[in-house]
Amino acid sequence: MSIPENAIYPRTGDKQTIYLKNVVTDPSIEVGDYTMYNDFVADPCDFQKNNVLYHYPINHDRLMIGKFCSIACGAKFLFTSANHTMQSLSTYPFPLFFEEWGLDRADVARSWDNKGDIVVGSDVWIGFEAVILSGVTIGDGAVIGARAVVTKDVPPYTIVGGIPAKSIRKRFSDETIERLEALRWWDWPRERIARNIPFIQAGQLDQIE
């Protein structure tokens, strides 16, 4: 029996795991089908408030997460307004306190350097309390280690970890990665995915329809 498309909780009796797409209301956050978030500390339905930080409309930046991603408890997406500008002689955000210093309110965003969107591909696993910084793109199939701080782009099917996060190894050979990127199984109809789960789970790429 399949779970209804708009279901929040995909597992009976489990209130710690949600389908993230069905709780996000901010139009600047996009989440693909079946991407799940687990939180055993806070209410996972508060992901938008607790895990997407310094994400203010003035910057017009977006969080885009693909399909079939697994996001562990406490993972954070840290946006541009967490930055302090490096172009000034001081890191103090004077424009943010425009009233105190008689500055133009329209220049508030000069307090920080705008790094841009955070883009997460499909089938990405983000580990416990990992931090993804603004401007980062994470490729399909990548794995982000627990408590890693991701400051740079992560190639597809690459495992990274540490502070700052660095490449540990590729999950598969270059040939297999290329085939998986072309296959894009996460975009298939549900029925086709279901038929191929045994082959996906067993790593039998040649057996996939």
N, C-alpha and C positions, 0 to 999 in steps of 0.2 A: 504494500500500500504506500503510495507516494504522499509526501507532505504537501499540503496546499501551498500554492505559489507565494502567497503573502504571509506564510507562517513565520513567526519570530523564533520559536523554539523548535529545532529540528529533531530533538531527542525527548521522548516521553519522560517526564519527571526531572529533566535537567534544566534548571533555570540559570545556569552559569554559561551556557553556550547558545549563541544566537546566529541567525542568518543576518548579517550586518546590514544588507541592503534594505531590509524591512523596518529598520529603526532610524535610519538617517533621514533627516528632513532638510538639511542645509543644501540648497541647490548647487553650491560650489564643491560639494562632496559627491563623487560618483562611485558606486560600488557594484561590482558584477554579481551575477547569479551564483549562489551556493557558497560565496565567501563567508567564512565563519569567524567569530570572535569569541574567545573564552575568557571569563574573568571570575576568579574565586575570591577577590577582595572587595570589589565594588559591583554595582548592578551593571551588567554588560550593556544594557539598553542605554546607559549614559555615556557610551563611547564617544559620541560627538562632543560632549562637554569635558570629559576626563582625559581623552586620549589625543584629541586634535587641538593643539595648543597654539596660542598667539595667532589664531587664524581670523583676521579681521577683514571686513568687507572693503576697507580702504585700499587694500593691496590687490584685490581682484585675483588672488592666487587660488589654485584648486588642488584638491586631493582626489586623485583618480586611482582606484584599486580595481584590478581585474577580477576574473571569475575563479572560483575554486581556490581562493587563497585561505591560508590558515594563520590567524593572528593570535598570538599567545597573550596571556594576561599581562597588562601593564605596558604593552608596546605603545610608544608615543610618536606622534608626527608633529615635529616642531617647526612652525612656520616663520616666515620672514620677520615678523614683529618681535621675535625673540632676539634678533640680531641688534647690535649697536654699530653704527656706521664706522667704517675704518677710513673714510675719506676726510673726516674732520681731524683737527689736532687734538680733540678730546672725544672720548667715547661716551661722555655724558649726553643724554638725549634732550638737549635744550628745546628743540622744536615741540617735543611732547608736552612741555610745560609752558606753552605759549602765553598763558595768562600771567604767569610769574614774571616772564622776561619781555613781555610786550611784543611777541613775535606774531607772524601771520598764521592763523589757524590752518590755512590751506597747505602749509608746509610741514605738517605733522609727520608725514611719511619720510621726511629727510632725517628722522631720528635713526633710521636703520637702512641697511643695504638690502634691496629687494632681490632675493635669489630665485624666485619663481615657484612653479608648481612642484608638487611631489607626485610622481607617477609610479605606480606599482603594477607590474604585469600580471598575468594569470598564473595560477598554480604556484604561487610564492608562499613560502613558510617564513613567518617573522617570529622569532623566538621571544622568550620571556623578557620583558622590560627593555627590549631593544628600542633605540631612538633613531628615527629617520629625520634628517634635516632637510630644510627647504631647498628646492632646486635639484633634488636627487631623483634619478630614474632607476628603478630596479627591474631587471629583465625577467621574462617568463621563467618559471621553474627555479628561481634563485632561492637560496636559504640564508637567512640572516640569523646569526648566532645569538644566544641569550645575552642581553645587556650590551650588545654591540652598539656602537655609535656610528651610523652610516653618514659620512660626509661627502662621498663621491658616488658616481653611478656604479651600479653592479651589473655585470654582463649576465645574459641568460644562463641558467643552469650552473651558476657559480655559488659556492659556499663561502661566506665571509664571516669574520668575527673579530672582536677586539675593539680597542679605543685608540685611534680611529679604526674603523673596520677595514680589514685587509683581506685579500683573497687567500683562502686556504687551499681549495682545489676546485676543479670542475667536477660536476656530478657524473658526467658521461664523456665519451670521446667527442671530438669536434664533429665527426660524421653523424653520430647519434643526435647531438644537439641540433644540427642542421635539419635532420629529418623530423625531429620533434617540433621545431619551429615552423616547418612547412605543414606538418600534420594539424597543429592547432586543435587538438581533440576537444578542448574546452568549448569550442564554438559549435560542436556537433549538436544535433537534436538529442534530447534526453534519452530516447530509446536506443540510439546508436551508442551513446556513452555506456548505458546500462549493459548492453550486449558485450562490450569490450572491457568491462571492469576486470574480469579474470586475467586478461592479457596485460592490461596496464599494471595491475598489482604484481604480476609475475615478472615484469620487465621484458615481456616478449613482444618487442616492437614489430617483428616480422609477422606475427600472428594477428595483428590488429587489422580490422577490416579497412 
